[in-house]
Amino acid sequence: MKRSDSILLSVLLWLLPVVLLIPNVALDITECYTPAEKVCNILLPAAAWLALSAAFRRGGLAALAAIPVMVLCAFQIVLFFLYGQSIIAVDMFLNVVTTNVGEVSELLRNLVMAISTVLVIYLPPIVIGVLAVIKKTQLPRQGRRAALIVAGALAVSGGICAATVENYTPGRTLFPVNVISNIAEAVHRTEMSKAYFETSKDFAFGARTAAPDSNAVYVLVIGETARADNWQLNGYGRPSNPRLSKRQGLISFGKVLSESNTTHKSVPLLLSHLGSAEFGDSIYSVKSIITAFGEAGYATAWLSNQHRNGSLIDFFGDEADEHHFLADDGCEHLDMELVGPLAEILNRNSGRPLFVVLHTYGSHFNYKSRYPEEYEFFTPDNSTIASADNRIGLINAYDNTVAYVDAVLDSVMTTIEKTHRPAAVLYVADHGEDIFDDERHRFLHASPTPTYWQLHVPMVLWMSEPMLAKQQQAFDTAMSHRNSDISSSHTTFHTLMHLAGIEAAVCDTTASIASSAYLPCRPCFLNDYNEAVDLRTAGMTAGDFEQLALRGMRAN
């Protein structure tokens, strides 16, 4: 055995624990742990990694055995590049399995620096380990013994420190134990999703309506990644809603918050009668508003421009009498392509009450891909690299997506108007988006801790003239609530059921913005552990609350 090989392996003995501790050090800086929890977050893992490093006489095996941990560390470091804080959340693991390949490739192109960083950190110990295994290099006995003694001392010190922490929960504050716990929870939720049809098979709303209108049409349009602040209807300084701003019979609600910043939770919240406090495992045993309308005698349809991903969103869509996913043909589509199928459904169901859900792709990144060339209103709009330096171009492209959403919604309303049927369209977005809005330089959504821009979403209600003739009082009531604090998750189901005159045990008129009994609810956030927490404990900053205050929105 060459002396140089032995020295290199001795370096690896101490280097491996150091590189594995990098996320722990970063989390101690970014997270609101107690001082004792921060000490535990260093001492206990340091003891484990040092013991692992010294466990093998052929020391290169330790580096290879640590590869799964390195993968978690690499994922955690990438998360820091994206959001600047937080452990790898349950929702992030679920996002991995519910995000289509196109979205993943768009994101990876913007993570070159993060990926390069983790390669620089973790490839060297792996390479050294592989070479040591090939050469059968062994660690000096004295070095192993010293490392094990130090590991023992660290373990004892960490254990004493942990004993001083009341209700110590390593599953939330000790990396990578917390990440492994989150993986287990993600697996649990995935299994619950797979069992959905069994767990929900006996659910029924018992929905009924005293006098259904055989011509009535109700359409729920679910927006994607829409920021209320970028909508002209809400006072934005750009003409991003040139068509809707001229429409009669339309109300824009300017103080609407989503209770989740992830699509796979926010959309089921919008479609179900459950609020964030009841979400948990209960969401897997209930059905959606589609079934409720179906029980009340409505023909139902689901039109989606999103890819199937095996989540509750797909299962809820399958409740409809007819469901169409444009992406089933393997191609990418623009949201305007939903209007043609909507017209066909309207024609096929003339003389029968109809409820339709349109699930759009809206303003999801990459923004430039969400609208055709003729909607390049704000330029330059060709920035596709996620960088604060490119914010102007990113905002231009984002605002173009809003203008395109405006055109899509206007086309939906025009298509319905041509039928001369009483109709109501409710548009609400699933969540918003960060676009390098402040000194945090946050981008995208679905971060474990939300921001103002991820939760403040647009909501629009429109009624056709025949519907206004029947529902003028409900429209006026909704208009009186246009400046009220609204939770989209709390309101959507109950407002549509109330407008349609559908009764069920779960219906709550105090949650309907078209009811004079409407009561604003306390804004909550459905966190990574599916706990409905107050915004002030959700990880939002003083800057986020300043934004809420500027718009007259309450935080609790």
C-alpha positions as CSV (number, residue, x, y, z in Angstrom):
1,M,0.0,0.0,0.0
2,K,1.4,3.3,-1.1
3,R,1.9,5.9,1.7
4,S,0.1,8.5,-0.5
5,D,-2.9,6.3,-0.8
6,S,-3.0,5.8,3.0
7,I,-2.8,9.6,3.5
8,L,-5.6,10.2,1.0
9,L,-7.8,7.7,2.8
10,S,-7.0,9.3,6.2
11,V,-8.1,12.6,4.7
12,L,-11.3,11.0,3.6
13,L,-11.9,9.7,7.1
14,W,-12.4,13.3,8.4
15,L,-13.5,14.9,5.1
16,L,-16.6,12.7,4.7
17,P,-18.3,13.9,8.0
18,V,-17.5,17.5,7.1
19,V,-19.2,17.4,3.7
20,L,-22.2,15.5,5.1
21,L,-22.6,18.2,7.8
22,I,-22.8,21.1,5.3
23,P,-26.7,21.1,5.2
24,N,-26.8,20.9,9.0
25,V,-24.7,24.0,9.3
26,A,-26.8,25.9,6.8
27,L,-30.1,24.8,8.5
28,D,-28.8,26.1,11.8
29,I,-28.4,29.5,10.1
30,T,-31.7,29.6,8.2
31,E,-34.2,27.9,10.5
32,C,-35.8,29.1,13.7
33,Y,-34.4,26.3,15.9
34,T,-33.6,26.8,19.6
35,P,-29.9,27.1,20.5
36,A,-30.0,23.5,22.0
37,E,-31.7,22.1,18.8
38,K,-29.0,23.8,16.7
39,V,-26.3,22.2,18.8
40,C,-28.0,18.8,18.5
41,N,-28.3,19.3,14.8
42,I,-24.5,19.4,14.6
43,L,-23.2,17.0,17.3
44,L,-25.5,14.0,16.7
45,P,-25.0,13.8,12.9
46,A,-21.3,14.5,13.3
47,A,-21.1,11.5,15.7
48,A,-23.0,9.3,13.2
49,W,-21.0,10.3,10.1
50,L,-17.6,10.0,11.9
51,A,-18.6,6.6,13.2
52,L,-19.6,5.6,9.7
53,S,-16.4,6.9,8.3
54,A,-14.3,4.8,10.7
55,A,-16.6,1.7,10.6
56,F,-14.8,0.1,7.6
57,R,-11.2,-1.0,7.6
58,R,-11.3,-0.5,3.9
59,G,-12.2,3.1,4.3
60,G,-13.4,3.7,0.8
61,L,-16.5,1.7,1.5
62,A,-17.6,4.3,4.0
63,A,-17.8,6.9,1.2
64,L,-19.8,4.5,-1.0
65,A,-22.1,3.6,1.9
66,A,-22.8,7.3,2.4
67,I,-23.9,8.0,-1.2
68,P,-27.7,7.9,-0.2
69,V,-27.0,10.5,2.5
70,M,-25.0,12.5,-0.1
71,V,-28.1,12.5,-2.4
72,L,-30.2,13.9,0.4
73,C,-27.5,16.5,1.1
74,A,-27.4,17.4,-2.5
75,F,-31.2,17.8,-2.7
76,Q,-31.1,20.0,0.4
77,I,-28.4,22.3,-1.1
78,V,-30.4,22.6,-4.3
79,L,-33.4,23.6,-2.1
80,F,-31.2,26.4,-0.6
81,F,-30.5,27.7,-4.1
82,L,-34.2,27.7,-4.8
83,Y,-35.7,29.1,-1.6
84,G,-32.9,30.0,0.8
85,Q,-34.2,28.0,3.7
86,S,-36.2,25.0,5.0
87,I,-35.7,21.3,5.0
88,I,-36.7,19.1,2.1
89,A,-40.5,19.0,2.6
90,V,-43.0,16.3,2.2
91,D,-44.7,18.3,-0.5
92,M,-41.4,18.6,-2.4
93,F,-41.2,14.8,-2.7
94,L,-44.8,14.7,-3.8
95,N,-44.1,17.4,-6.3
96,V,-41.4,15.2,-7.8
97,V,-43.9,12.4,-8.6
98,T,-46.7,14.8,-9.7
99,T,-44.7,17.1,-12.0
100,N,-44.5,16.2,-15.7
101,V,-41.1,15.8,-17.5
102,G,-41.5,19.1,-19.3
103,E,-41.8,21.1,-16.1
104,V,-38.8,19.2,-14.6
105,S,-36.6,19.9,-17.6
106,E,-37.5,23.6,-17.5
107,L,-36.6,23.8,-13.8
108,L,-33.3,21.9,-14.2
109,R,-32.1,24.3,-16.8
110,N,-32.2,27.0,-14.2
111,L,-30.3,25.0,-11.6
112,V,-27.0,24.7,-13.3
113,M,-25.2,26.5,-10.5
114,A,-26.8,24.5,-7.8
115,I,-26.1,21.2,-9.5
116,S,-22.5,22.2,-10.2
117,T,-22.0,23.1,-6.5
118,V,-23.2,19.7,-5.3
119,L,-21.0,17.9,-7.8
120,V,-18.0,19.9,-6.6
121,I,-18.8,19.0,-3.0
122,Y,-19.8,15.3,-3.3
123,L,-18.0,13.9,-6.2
124,P,-14.4,14.1,-4.7
125,P,-15.2,11.8,-1.7
126,I,-17.0,9.4,-3.9
127,V,-14.0,9.3,-6.4
128,I,-11.6,8.9,-3.5
129,G,-13.7,6.1,-2.1
130,V,-13.9,4.2,-5.4
131,L,-10.2,4.5,-5.9
132,A,-9.5,3.2,-2.4
133,V,-11.8,0.2,-2.9
134,I,-10.2,-0.6,-6.2
135,K,-6.7,-0.4,-4.6
136,K,-7.9,-2.2,-1.5
137,T,-6.4,0.6,0.6
138,Q,-7.0,0.3,4.4
139,L,-7.3,2.9,7.0
140,P,-4.6,3.0,9.7
141,R,-5.8,1.4,12.9
142,Q,-4.8,4.4,15.0
143,G,-6.8,6.8,12.9
144,R,-9.9,4.7,13.0
145,R,-9.6,4.4,16.8
146,A,-9.2,8.2,17.2
147,A,-12.2,8.8,15.0
148,L,-14.4,6.4,17.0
149,I,-13.4,8.0,20.3
150,V,-14.3,11.4,19.0
151,A,-17.6,10.1,17.6
152,G,-18.5,8.6,21.0
153,A,-17.7,11.9,22.7
154,L,-19.9,13.8,20.2
155,A,-22.7,11.3,20.6
156,V,-22.7,11.6,24.4
157,S,-22.6,15.4,24.2
158,G,-25.4,15.5,21.7
159,G,-27.5,13.2,23.8
160,I,-27.1,15.3,26.9
161,C,-28.0,18.4,24.8
162,A,-31.1,16.7,23.4
163,A,-32.2,15.8,27.0
164,T,-32.4,19.5,27.8
165,V,-34.9,20.2,25.0
166,E,-38.5,19.8,26.0
167,N,-40.4,17.5,23.6
168,Y,-37.4,17.2,21.4
169,T,-38.6,16.2,17.9
170,P,-35.7,15.0,15.7
171,G,-38.3,14.3,13.0
172,R,-38.6,18.1,12.5
173,T,-35.2,19.6,13.5
174,L,-32.5,17.0,13.0
175,F,-31.1,16.6,9.5
176,P,-31.4,14.0,7.8
177,V,-33.7,12.3,10.3
178,N,-36.4,14.9,9.4
179,V,-35.9,14.4,5.7
180,I,-36.2,10.6,6.1
181,S,-39.4,11.2,8.1
182,N,-40.7,13.4,5.4
183,I,-40.0,10.7,2.8
184,A,-42.0,8.2,4.9
185,E,-44.9,10.7,5.1
186,A,-44.7,11.2,1.3
187,V,-44.9,7.5,0.8
188,H,-47.9,7.3,3.2
189,R,-49.7,10.0,1.3
190,T,-48.9,8.4,-2.1
191,E,-50.4,5.1,-0.8
192,M,-53.4,7.0,0.5
193,S,-53.9,8.4,-3.0
194,K,-53.6,5.0,-4.6
195,A,-56.3,3.7,-2.2
196,Y,-58.6,6.7,-2.9
197,F,-61.3,4.9,-4.8
198,E,-61.6,2.4,-2.0
199,T,-61.6,4.9,0.8
200,S,-64.1,7.3,-0.9
201,K,-66.4,4.7,-2.5
202,D,-69.2,5.1,0.1
203,F,-69.1,8.9,0.2
204,A,-72.1,10.9,-0.9
205,F,-73.2,14.5,-0.5
206,G,-76.9,13.8,-0.5
207,A,-77.1,16.9,-2.7
208,R,-80.4,18.1,-3.9
209,T,-82.0,21.2,-5.4
210,A,-85.7,22.2,-5.1
211,A,-86.1,23.7,-8.6
212,P,-83.1,23.1,-10.9
213,D,-82.9,25.3,-14.0
214,S,-82.7,23.0,-17.0
215,N,-80.7,25.6,-18.9
216,A,-78.3,26.7,-16.1
217,V,-74.6,26.5,-16.7
218,Y,-72.0,26.8,-14.0
219,V,-68.3,26.8,-14.9
220,L,-65.4,26.7,-12.5
221,V,-62.1,27.8,-14.1
222,I,-59.0,26.8,-12.1
223,G,-56.1,29.1,-12.8
224,E,-52.5,28.1,-12.4
225,T,-49.8,30.2,-10.7
226,A,-51.7,33.5,-10.9
227,R,-50.5,36.5,-8.9
228,A,-53.3,38.8,-8.1
229,D,-51.0,41.8,-8.1
230,N,-50.3,41.4,-11.8
231,W,-54.0,41.6,-12.8
232,Q,-55.2,44.9,-14.1
233,L,-58.6,44.2,-12.5
234,N,-56.9,44.4,-9.2
235,G,-55.2,47.8,-9.8
236,Y,-52.1,46.7,-11.7
237,G,-50.6,49.5,-13.7
238,R,-50.4,47.5,-16.9
239,P,-53.3,46.6,-19.2
240,S,-53.0,42.9,-18.5
241,N,-56.8,42.4,-18.5
242,P,-57.9,44.4,-21.6
243,R,-60.9,42.2,-22.3
244,L,-62.2,41.4,-18.8
245,S,-61.9,45.0,-17.7
246,K,-64.6,45.9,-20.3
247,R,-67.0,43.1,-19.4
248,Q,-70.3,43.7,-17.8
249,G,-71.6,41.4,-15.1
250,L,-68.1,40.8,-13.8
251,I,-66.7,41.1,-10.3
252,S,-63.0,40.9,-9.3
253,F,-62.2,40.1,-5.7
254,G,-59.0,41.7,-4.7
255,K,-58.3,40.2,-1.3
256,V,-58.2,36.5,-1.9
257,L,-55.6,34.2,-0.3
258,S,-54.9,30.6,-1.2
259,E,-54.4,28.2,1.7
260,S,-51.7,26.2,-0.1
261,N,-48.8,27.1,-2.5
262,T,-48.8,23.6,-4.1
263,T,-51.1,22.5,-6.9
264,H,-51.5,19.0,-5.6
265,K,-53.1,20.3,-2.4
266,S,-54.6,23.7,-3.4
267,V,-56.7,22.2,-6.2
268,P,-58.3,19.5,-4.1
269,L,-59.0,22.2,-1.5
270,L,-60.8,24.2,-4.1
271,L,-62.8,21.3,-5.4
272,S,-63.8,19.8,-2.0
273,H,-65.9,21.1,0.8
274,L,-63.0,20.6,3.3
275,G,-61.1,23.5,4.7
276,S,-57.4,23.4,5.5
277,A,-58.2,22.4,9.1
278,E,-60.0,19.3,7.9
279,F,-57.7,18.4,5.0
280,G,-55.3,15.8,6.5
281,D,-56.2,12.3,5.7
282,S,-59.9,13.3,5.3
283,I,-59.3,14.4,1.8
284,Y,-58.9,10.8,0.7
285,S,-62.3,9.8,1.9
286,V,-64.5,12.5,0.2
287,K,-65.5,13.4,-3.3
288,S,-65.5,16.7,-5.1
289,I,-68.0,19.4,-6.1
290,I,-68.3,17.5,-9.4
291,T,-70.1,14.7,-7.7
292,A,-72.2,17.2,-5.7
293,F,-73.5,18.8,-8.9
294,G,-74.0,15.3,-10.4
295,E,-76.1,14.2,-7.5
296,A,-78.3,17.3,-8.0
297,G,-79.1,16.4,-11.6
298,Y,-76.4,18.3,-13.5
299,A,-74.5,16.9,-16.4
300,T,-70.8,17.3,-15.5
301,A,-67.6,17.7,-17.5
302,W,-63.9,18.1,-16.7
303,L,-61.5,19.7,-19.2
304,S,-57.9,19.9,-18.4
305,N,-54.7,21.3,-20.0
306,Q,-52.6,19.7,-17.4
307,H,-50.8,16.3,-17.6
308,R,-52.3,13.4,-15.7
309,N,-50.1,12.7,-12.6
310,G,-52.0,10.1,-10.7
311,S,-53.0,12.5,-7.9
312,L,-56.3,13.4,-6.4
313,I,-56.8,16.1,-9.1
314,D,-57.1,13.4,-11.7
315,F,-59.4,11.3,-9.5
316,F,-61.7,14.2,-8.9
317,G,-61.7,14.9,-12.6
318,D,-62.7,11.3,-13.3
319,E,-65.9,11.9,-11.3
320,A,-67.3,13.9,-14.2
321,D,-69.7,12.4,-16.8
322,E,-67.1,13.2,-19.4
323,H,-63.5,14.2,-18.9
324,H,-60.8,15.3,-21.3
325,F,-57.1,15.9,-20.8
326,L,-55.7,17.7,-23.7
327,A,-52.2,16.4,-22.9
328,D,-53.2,12.8,-23.3
329,D,-52.1,13.0,-26.9
330,G,-48.5,13.6,-25.7
331,C,-48.3,17.2,-27.0
332,E,-48.2,20.6,-25.3
333,H,-51.3,22.7,-25.7
334,L,-52.3,26.3,-25.0
335,D,-55.3,27.0,-22.8
336,M,-57.4,28.5,-25.6
337,E,-57.7,25.0,-26.9
338,L,-60.1,24.2,-24.0
339,V,-62.7,26.5,-25.5
340,G,-63.6,24.3,-28.4
341,P,-64.4,21.3,-26.3
342,L,-66.4,23.5,-24.0
343,A,-68.5,24.7,-26.9
344,E,-69.1,21.0,-27.9
345,I,-70.2,20.1,-24.4
346,L,-72.5,23.0,-24.2
347,N,-74.1,21.9,-27.5
348,R,-74.4,18.3,-26.4
349,N,-76.1,19.3,-23.2
350,S,-78.6,21.8,-24.3
351,G,-81.8,21.6,-22.2
352,R,-79.9,20.0,-19.3
353,P,-78.3,21.8,-16.4
354,L,-74.5,21.7,-16.8
355,F,-71.4,22.0,-14.5
356,V,-68.0,22.2,-16.1
357,V,-64.5,22.5,-14.6
358,L,-61.7,23.9,-16.7
359,H,-58.2,23.2,-15.3
360,T,-55.8,25.6,-17.1
361,Y,-52.0,25.8,-17.4
362,G,-52.2,29.5,-16.8
363,S,-49.0,31.2,-15.9
364,H,-46.9,28.2,-14.9
365,F,-43.2,28.6,-15.6
366,N,-41.7,28.6,-18.3
367,Y,-43.9,31.7,-18.9
368,K,-42.8,32.2,-22.5
369,S,-44.3,28.8,-23.4
370,R,-47.8,29.7,-22.1
371,Y,-48.9,32.1,-24.8
372,P,-48.7,32.5,-28.7
373,E,-46.6,35.2,-30.4
374,E,-49.5,37.5,-30.9
375,Y,-49.7,38.0,-27.1
376,E,-46.2,39.3,-26.8
377,F,-47.6,42.6,-25.5
378,F,-44.8,43.4,-23.0
379,T,-41.3,43.0,-24.3
380,P,-38.5,42.0,-24.0
381,D,-40.1,38.7,-22.9
382,N,-37.5,36.1,-23.9
383,S,-35.9,35.6,-20.4
384,T,-36.2,32.0,-19.4
385,I,-33.2,31.9,-17.0
386,A,-34.2,32.2,-13.4
387,S,-32.1,35.1,-12.2
388,A,-32.9,38.4,-10.4
389,D,-30.9,40.1,-13.2
390,N,-33.5,38.9,-15.6
391,R,-36.5,40.0,-13.6
392,I,-37.7,42.6,-16.1
393,G,-37.9,40.0,-18.9
394,L,-39.5,37.5,-16.6
395,I,-42.2,39.9,-15.4
396,N,-42.9,40.9,-19.1
397,A,-43.3,37.3,-20.0
398,Y,-45.4,36.6,-16.9
399,D,-47.7,39.6,-17.7
400,N,-48.1,38.3,-21.2
401,T,-49.4,35.0,-19.6
402,V,-51.9,37.1,-17.7
403,A,-53.1,38.8,-20.8
404,Y,-53.5,35.4,-22.5
405,V,-55.5,34.1,-19.5
406,D,-57.7,37.3,-19.9
407,A,-58.3,36.3,-23.5
408,V,-59.1,32.7,-22.6
409,L,-61.6,33.7,-19.9
410,D,-63.2,36.2,-22.3
411,S,-63.5,33.5,-24.9
412,V,-65.1,31.1,-22.4
413,M,-67.7,33.8,-21.5
414,T,-68.3,34.6,-25.2
415,T,-68.8,31.0,-26.0
416,I,-71.4,30.7,-23.2
417,E,-73.1,33.9,-24.2
418,K,-73.8,32.5,-27.7
419,T,-76.0,29.8,-26.1
420,H,-78.2,32.5,-24.5
421,R,-78.3,30.3,-21.3
422,P,-78.2,31.6,-17.7
423,A,-74.6,31.0,-16.7
424,A,-72.0,31.8,-14.1
425,V,-68.3,31.5,-14.4
426,L,-66.0,31.5,-11.3
427,Y,-62.3,31.8,-11.9
428,V,-59.9,31.2,-9.1
429,A,-56.2,30.4,-9.1
430,D,-54.6,27.6,-7.2
431,H,-51.7,29.7,-5.9
432,G,-49.3,32.5,-6.9
433,E,-45.6,32.8,-7.6
434,D,-42.4,34.5,-6.5
435,I,-40.5,36.4,-9.2
436,F,-37.5,37.8,-7.4
437,D,-39.8,40.3,-5.6
438,D,-37.6,41.4,-2.7
439,E,-34.2,40.9,-1.1
440,R,-34.9,37.2,-0.6
441,H,-34.6,36.6,-4.4
442,R,-37.2,33.9,-4.2
443,F,-38.5,32.3,-7.4
444,L,-41.4,30.0,-8.3
445,H,-43.8,28.5,-5.7
446,A,-44.3,25.4,-3.5
447,S,-41.6,26.4,-1.0
448,P,-42.1,24.9,2.5
449,T,-42.6,28.4,3.8
450,P,-44.9,30.6,1.8
451,T,-44.7,34.3,0.8
452,Y,-47.3,36.9,0.1
453,W,-46.9,36.5,-3.6
454,Q,-47.4,32.8,-3.4
455,L,-50.7,33.1,-1.6
456,H,-52.4,36.3,-3.0
457,V,-54.5,35.0,-5.9
458,P,-57.1,36.5,-8.3
459,M,-60.7,35.5,-8.2
460,V,-63.4,36.6,-10.7
461,L,-67.1,36.0,-10.9
462,W,-69.1,36.6,-14.1
463,M,-72.8,36.1,-14.9
464,S,-74.4,36.2,-18.2
465,E,-77.4,38.4,-18.8
466,P,-80.0,35.6,-18.4
467,M,-78.3,34.6,-15.2
468,L,-78.3,38.2,-13.9
469,A,-82.0,38.3,-14.5
470,K,-82.4,35.4,-12.2
471,Q,-79.6,36.0,-9.7
472,Q,-79.3,39.8,-9.5
473,Q,-79.6,39.8,-5.7
474,A,-76.8,37.1,-5.4
475,F,-74.7,39.2,-7.8
476,D,-75.2,42.4,-5.8
477,T,-74.3,40.5,-2.6
478,A,-71.1,39.2,-4.2
479,M,-70.3,42.7,-5.4
480,S,-70.6,43.9,-1.8
481,H,-68.0,41.4,-0.8
482,R,-65.5,42.3,-3.5
483,N,-63.2,44.0,-0.9
484,S,-63.7,41.4,1.8
485,D,-61.0,39.1,3.0
486,I,-61.6,35.7,1.2
487,S,-60.0,32.3,1.5
488,S,-60.3,30.7,-1.9
489,S,-60.2,27.2,-0.4
490,H,-62.9,28.1,2.1
491,T,-65.1,29.8,-0.5
492,T,-65.1,28.2,-3.9
493,F,-67.2,25.0,-3.2
494,H,-69.8,26.8,-1.0
495,T,-70.2,29.8,-3.4
496,L,-70.9,27.6,-6.4
497,M,-73.3,25.3,-4.5
498,H,-75.1,28.4,-3.1
499,L,-75.4,30.0,-6.5
500,A,-76.9,26.8,-8.0
501,G,-79.3,26.4,-5.2
502,I,-77.9,23.0,-4.3
503,E,-78.4,21.9,-0.7
504,A,-76.3,19.3,1.2
505,A,-75.3,18.7,4.8
506,V,-71.8,20.0,4.1
507,C,-72.9,23.3,2.6
508,D,-72.2,26.5,4.5
509,T,-73.8,29.7,3.4
510,T,-71.5,31.7,5.7
511,A,-68.7,30.6,3.3
512,S,-70.5,31.8,0.1
513,I,-69.5,35.2,-1.2
514,A,-72.9,35.4,-2.9
515,S,-74.7,35.1,0.5
516,S,-75.6,37.9,2.8
517,A,-74.6,35.6,5.6
518,Y,-70.9,35.5,4.4
519,L,-68.3,35.6,7.1
520,P,-64.6,36.1,6.3
521,C,-62.6,33.3,7.8
522,R,-59.3,33.5,9.5
523,P,-56.5,33.1,6.8
524,C,-54.6,29.9,7.3
525,F,-51.8,28.0,5.5
526,L,-51.8,24.2,5.0
527,N,-48.2,23.5,5.9
528,D,-46.0,20.6,4.9
529,Y,-47.4,18.4,7.7
530,N,-50.9,19.2,6.6
531,E,-51.5,21.4,9.6
532,A,-53.6,24.5,9.2
533,V,-51.4,27.1,10.8
534,D,-51.8,30.9,11.3
535,L,-49.9,32.9,8.7
536,R,-47.7,34.4,11.4
537,T,-46.4,30.9,12.2
538,A,-46.2,29.7,8.6
539,G,-42.7,31.2,8.1
540,M,-43.7,34.4,6.4
541,T,-41.6,37.5,7.0
542,A,-42.3,41.0,8.1
543,G,-42.1,42.0,4.4
544,D,-44.9,39.6,3.6
545,F,-47.1,41.1,6.2
546,E,-46.3,44.6,5.0
547,Q,-47.5,43.6,1.6
548,L,-50.8,42.3,3.1
549,A,-51.2,45.5,5.1
550,L,-50.6,47.7,2.0
551,R,-53.6,46.0,0.4
552,G,-55.8,46.1,3.5
553,M,-55.6,42.4,4.0
554,R,-55.6,40.9,7.4
555,A,-53.0,38.3,8.5
556,N,-55.0,36.6,11.3
